[in-house]
Amino acid sequence: MADLSLEVATPDKLLVNEKVSQVEVPGKDGYMGILPGHAALISELMEGVIKYTGSGKSSEVKITGGFVEVRDDKVRVIADSAIV
């Protein structure tokens, strides 16, 4: 099964850098699910929770907003601030 590379960072540090099977992010117009093979996109994020599944377990990161870029099975989140 193909994987996604997920990076979640704030201006201060890199919080998440791992291979995952799926990601859910709080988009401006609602939550977006991202799976391997997803079309390229850049979107603003709102306050909410990033949920992701990797290595057979689910994890969450609470963010206060930011941006997401999806390209070539890489998901990069730049959050204003975040709590793991």
Residue pairs with C-beta under 8 A, 6 or more apart in sequence:
1 21
1 36
2 36
2 37
2 73
3 19
3 20
3 21
3 36
3 54
3 73
4 19
4 20
4 21
4 22
4 23
4 34
4 35
4 36
4 73
4 74
4 75
5 18
5 19
5 20
5 73
5 74
5 75
6 16
6 17
6 18
6 19
6 20
6 23
6 52
6 54
6 75
6 77
7 14
7 16
7 17
7 74
7 75
7 76
7 77
8 14
8 15
8 16
8 50
8 61
8 63
8 77
8 79
8 82
9 15
9 76
9 77
9 78
9 79
10 78
10 79
10 80
10 81
10 82
15 61
15 79
15 82
15 84
16 52
16 59
16 61
16 84
18 54
18 55
19 54
19 55
20 52
20 53
20 54
20 75
21 35
21 36
21 53
21 54
22 33
22 34
22 35
22 52
22 53
23 33
23 34
23 50
23 51
23 52
23 75
24 31
24 32
24 33
24 34
24 50
24 51
24 52
25 31
25 32
25 34
25 43
25 45
25 48
25 50
25 68
25 75
25 77
26 45
26 46
26 47
26 48
26 49
26 50
26 63
27 43
27 44
27 45
27 46
27 68
28 43
28 44
28 45
28 46
31 48
32 43
32 68
34 70
34 75
36 73
37 73
38 70
38 73
39 70
40 70
40 71
40 72
41 68
41 69
41 70
42 67
42 68
42 69
42 70
43 67
43 68
44 65
44 66
44 67
45 63
45 65
45 66
45 67
45 68
45 77
45 79
46 65
47 63
47 64
47 65
48 62
48 63
49 60
49 61
49 62
49 63
50 60
50 61
50 62
50 63
50 77
51 58
51 59
51 60
52 58
52 59
52 60
53 59
61 79
61 82
61 83
61 84
62 82
62 83
63 77
63 79
63 80
63 81
63 82
64 79
64 80
64 81
64 82
65 79
65 80
66 77
66 78
66 79
66 80
67 77
67 78
68 75
68 76
68 77
68 78
69 75
69 76
70 76
